[in-house]
Every structure is written in C-alpha cells, then in structure tokens.
Amino acid sequence: MSACSRDRPNANEYEYDVMPNRCSREHGAVGKKSMTITIESTSKFVDAGGVKIHYHEAGDGPALVCIHGGAPGAFGWGNFGRNLEALSAHFRTIIVDLPGYGKSDKPHIDGSRDSFYAETFVLMLDALGIDKAHILGMATGGGVAIHMALAHPERINRLVLLSCPGGLQLFTLLPAQLGSQGYYADDGPSMKKMRSYLEGMLYNKALLTDDVVRERYEASIDPDFMANPPEGKGGPRRKMDPLWQDLNRIQAPTLVMWGRDNRTVGYDAALFMLNQIPDVRVQIFGQCGLWIPFEKMAEFNYSVIGFLSLPT
C-alpha cells in the first residue's frame, strides 16, 4: 500500500490492507483480506417508500447505518467516507445521503424534516432486508437517529450520537448565526466561504486541504441541491424538534461523542444527554470541533467499533 488514507484525506479511492499493519492499526481496521474501497464501487441506490436513497455500502456483519449532518454541500461520503475502511472491517456499513442531499431524491417535505428522514430510513431498512441496525448520526443525522430510536425502538441495536440536536445547552450560548446560514447569500457560494464554514467545524484548521474544501464546495453548487437547499438560503434558523423532552425514552444503548471545541453546539448538551438517556456513556474530545470522524479519525473509529462490538 503506497499511502494511508490519513495521508490522502480527500481521496475518492481508499486502498488499504486490513491486516494489522501501520495504517490499519491507526484506523482500527483489523481483518483478514485486502480490498479497495472507492466512491464508485460502493455507490448504490434503493427505493424507500417512493424516495430514491443513494448510499455507499461495504463490509459484512451487523448492519451499521451512518447518517451525515446537514448544511451546504453535505453528503454521506463527504462526512464518513474516510471512516469506511475501519468500520466495514467489522460491520455491513451503509453511509446514506439524506433526502435532499447528495444523489438522493430531493422531495418537498412538509412538517418535521428529521421525522421524515427517520421514517424514510426505516423504509430503507425494510427494502434492504435489515431487521435491526446500529444507527450512527452526526449533527442533523444525530437528530434523525434519535427520531428512529424513539419511534422504532425495535429496529435499533445501538445508537451513536455525534455533535447533534437533542440535548439542552446548560452553560454555553448558541451562536447568533450558524456559519452555513449566509453561505448562499450576497455574492453566493465560493471556495472562500466554504473554507470559512468548514474551519468553524474544526479545532485543527491545518487538516483542511484545498481538496477537502473543493469536494464540499462542488457538492454545494450542484444545481439540484442549490435549487432548494434543505437548510435554506439564509434567514432565521429553523426550529428544532424538542427531542430533549423524550431522551429518557431511548431504549438502545447509546454512545454520545462530542468535541470540547465545538462552536456550534457546546459539550454541555452532551452532559444533558448523559443525565437523560438511561443506558448512555459520553466521550468528549479535547482539541476537537464538530466533525469528530474527520478530526479524530483513529480514536473515533476505535471507540465506535469497540462500543458496537460489546457483548449484549
């Protein structure tokens, strides 16, 4: 293997040997065979109740569904593609594009978007013949995961929530405006605006190569996405579902992960979840922002694999 995926953070093709060599040890991928994962070779579609969902799939074993966050240019591979190497060595890993994002259909949604997403992904599980799955969600995707756990507890094995809605901030204030809210305003999208937005998601800005920024920027200017971006084109922040009221009803064993330096939602929201979710454990990373799977890749992979592999 010529390079580890950490050395090529925007590669659309991740070549790796899942034997326990240096790179696989870094990313928590220990297995028995070599394989090549590409954005093209893992790309699939499924009809979920009339909504075409695009996803990436690799690996065998218990199903793990990864749901990305919202905001301009977000899509499944962009959030979790770099983690697929490690996760797919242990799980049948399914990285989805939310409806309205990536290559998934972009339907008009009335009412709660997160609830719509959750019901769509339950229908996706039906279409894929999956009775129960681990659900991992980041930011908006975490809110979707909570909706799934509350409405369909019989379909959830374990839950991993990253930097997501659902907790109450006890001693930090919400920012007056999210960095994504002005992205399409004024002179419209640009590489400069995208870099500024992504810098707000990280503690270590040096990780943001031009390729990483360009990948997200190009997704943000896709004509179908720009026609009706789910997060809107500025204006008031959308009202969040009051998930905090029902956290005590989550039945699934849950891992909550947060960056101490998350400037969008403070880690006190994770502490609120710690007090409310019955079977929960919380991991807080120093020197880390919102995008934990990218900024703390190796630790994230090991923690998730370890938690989901615990005996029942």
N, C-alpha and C positions, 0 to 999 in steps of 0.2 A: 504494500500500500504506500503510495507516494506521499500522501498528506492526510492528516487527521482533519475531520470536519471542523474542529475548532479553529484550525489554521485557515480554513476557507469558509468563513461564516455565512456567505451568501450563495454557496454552491447549490445549483439545482440538481446536482448528482452527488450523492454521498456514497463513495466506495469505502467499504470497511471490511475488516476481518473480525468476526465476532468471537474469535479465540481470545484468551486473556492477554493480549499484547498491550503496549503502552496506550494506544488510542482507545481501545475498548475499555481498559481499566479507568481511563479518565471519564468516560461517559456512562459507565455502569453497564456496558453491553458484554455479557459473557455467554457464549453459546458454542455451537458445535460446527458451524459451517460458515463459509464466506458467501457474501451476496453483495449485490449492488442495488441500492435504492435510488431511484430517480423520480423527479416530479412527474415525468411522463408515465413511467412504468407502474406507478402506484395510483394513477388517476382513474376514478370510476364515477358512475352516476347511478342513482336509484330513484325510483318514484316513491314518494312518501305522501300518500293521500292526495295525489294530484300536483304536488310540488316536487320538481326535479331537484334533488340534492346532489351536489358534487362533493366527493370525498377522496381521500387518499387512504389506502389500506395496505398493511404489511404485517407479517407475523402470524403466529398461531397461538392457541391457548385461550384463556379467558378474554372476553371482549373488553376493550377499553376505548371509550369514545372521548375524543378531545375536542372541546368547543372553544373557539377563539373569541377574542374581545372585539368590540365594535370600533368605530371611528374611521376616518378616511383611509381607504386602501387596505383595510384589514381583510385577511383571508386565512384559511386554515394552515396551509403550508408555510405561509409567512410567519405565523406565530409558533408553530410546533414542528416544522419540517426538520429542523436541526436536532430534534429530540427523537425522531423516529427510529434512528439507528438503535439506541439503547432500549426504548420501550418495546419495539417489535421483536426484540430478542426474548421477551418474556410474555407478551400479550398479542392477541389479534388487535392491532392498533388501528383505529379508524379516526382520521382527522377530517372533520367536516368543514364545509363552508356554510355559514349561516344563510338562511334565505335572505336575499337582498345583497349578498356579498359574494365575491369571487365568481365562480362559474355556476353557482346555484341559481335557481329561478329567483326573480325579483317581484314577488306578488305584492299587491296592495294589502295592507294589514290594518284592520280596524281594532281598536282596543289595545290590550297589553301585547306588545311585541314579544316580550320574553315568554309569556304564556303560549303565544302562537308558536314560537320556536320550539318550546318544550314539547308541545303536542305533536309537532311535525317530526321531531326526532324519535318520539315513541313509535310513530308510524314507520319511521325508517328502520327501527329495530325489528318491527314486525316483518317488513319487506325483506330484511336480511336474515330472517330466521333466528334472531337472537332473543332469548327469553329474558336474560338478565345481563347487565353490563356494569362495569365500573364507569363512572362519569367524572371527567376532569374538565373544569371550566375556568377560564381566566377572564376577569373583568366582566363584560356583558355575558360571556359564556358561563361564568360562575353563577350569575343570577338565573340563567336558563337551567343550569344543573340543579339549583335549589328548587325551582318550579317542578322539575321532573321528580325530585326526591319527595316533594310534598304531595303531588297529585298521583304519582305512580310508584309508591314505595316498593311494590312487589317486583319492579323491573330493575331496581338498583342494587348492586352488590356493595360497592364502597364509593365514597364521594371525596373528590379532591377539589378544593376551592382556592383560587388564587386571586388576590387583589380585587375582590368582587363586591357588588352590592349585597346587602343583606344585613350587615352589622350597622350599629349606630356609632358615630364618632363621638367619643366621650370628652376629649380634651383638645382635639385639633379642629380647625375650621375647614370647611370645603373651600376650594379656590373660587374666587368670584366668577371666573370663566375658565372652562376647560380649554386646553391648547387646541383641541380639534374644532372648537366652535367657530373660529374665524378663518378656517383653512380655505373655504370656498368663497369667502367674502372679498370685497375690494378688487384687487387685480387677479384673483383666482389662485388656483394651486400652483406651486412651484417647488423645485428641489430645496430651495432655501427654507420655505415654510415647512416642508416635510421634515427636514433635518431638525429644525427648531422644535417641532412637535415630538419627534422621537427622542430628542435629547431630554425632554421633560419626563420621559418614561424610564430613564436610566440614571443610575448614580455615576457609572463609569462611561462617560461620553466617548472615550477613546475606542470603544467597541464598535462605534457607528462608522463603518466604512462607507465609501461612496456607493458600493454595490448594494449594501443593505438599504440605504436611503432610496436608491433608484428603484429597487424591487417594490418597495411600498408606494413610492410616488407613481410609478407606472400603473399599479393597480388602482390608485386613487383617481386616475384620469381616464379609466375605461369608460367609454360613452354610456354604456348601460348603467354603470354604477353612478356616474355623475348626473344622469337624468333624474334620479330620485335617491340620493344617498340616505340610508336609514337614520343616520344621526342628524340629518338636516344640513342646511347651509348657513348656519349661524342662528341668531335669535335666542330665545330663552332655552335653558337646559330642560330636557324632557323630564317629566315627573317620573320618579322611580316607583316601582311597586313596593308596598310596605312589607317586604319579606321578613324584616326583623321581628314582626309580631308572631311569626309562626316557626321560628327556628327551633323551638322546643319540640316540634312535631317531627323533626327529621329522625328517621329510624336508622338510617345507614351509618355505619362507622365512617367518620369524617376526618380528613386531614385538611387543616387550613394553613396556607402558606402566604407570607406577606414580606415585603421589603420594608425595612425600617425607614428608608428614604423615599418611599412612595409619596409623591407630591400631589397625587390625585385623590387618594383616599388613605388617610392615616392608619397606622397599625393598631390604633385603639379600636377600630372596627373589628379587627381580628380578636381582640380581647373580649369584646362584647359577644362575639360568636362563641368564644371559649366558655362564657358563663351561661349560654343559652342552649347550645346543641348538646344533647345528652352524651353521646359517645364521640368525643372530639379530642383532638390533640392539635396544638398550634406550633408552627415553626416560623420564626421571624429571622430574616437575614439582615445582618448589618451590611453597609455599603452596597445597597441594592434598592432599585426602584420598583416600578410596577411589573416590568417584563422579566419575571423571575426565570422562566425557562431559557431565556437568552443570556441574561446577565450572570446567572449562577447555574449554568447548564449541568455541570457534573454533579453538584450537590442536589440539584432538583431531580435529576434522573435517578440517583441512588435513593433519595428519600421516597419518591413516588413508587419505584419498584419495590422497595422494602416494605412500605405500608400496604401496598396492594397484594403482596405475597405472604403476608402474615397468615397463620392458620386461623380458621374461623372458630 
